């Protein structure tokens, strides 16, 4: 993870911690230095967990290191589920990382299952562009009206 992204996380975490509505806007957990992986394609996600061990960023949830193993049952119905790692969700849509190339994908809830949506780039790109960036409005129903996005605007991140 680059210093720019670490700085953004630090600034947003500080604002959430001091903002009266912080808990309703989001949560950026403290990092977990014990987070590890042997898969090079998951390294960016694990590096994020070392800085921020799970996060709630408006409607986007990213699971913690401790929740990885127990959350994988949520993707058992996905084709080739063994090639995916569940990392969170956007409301009811699933976020996964492809273990073979490191790209983050969204699977859209379409009862009775999920339909493969868009590739959101490698994990660091996803975090920078979609979670802390202008593309947040492309993947969330609340868009610019989200308290999360408004916080990013206030901090002049977007």
Secondary structure, 3 states (H helix, E strand, C coil): CCHHHHHHHHHHHHHHHHCCCHHHHEEECCCCCCCCCCCHHHHHHHHHHHHCCCEEECCEEECCHHHHHHHHHHHCCCCCHHHEEEEEEECCEEEEEECCCCEEEEEEEECCEEEEEEEEEEHHHHHHHHHCCCCHHHHCCCHHHCHHHHHHHHCCCC
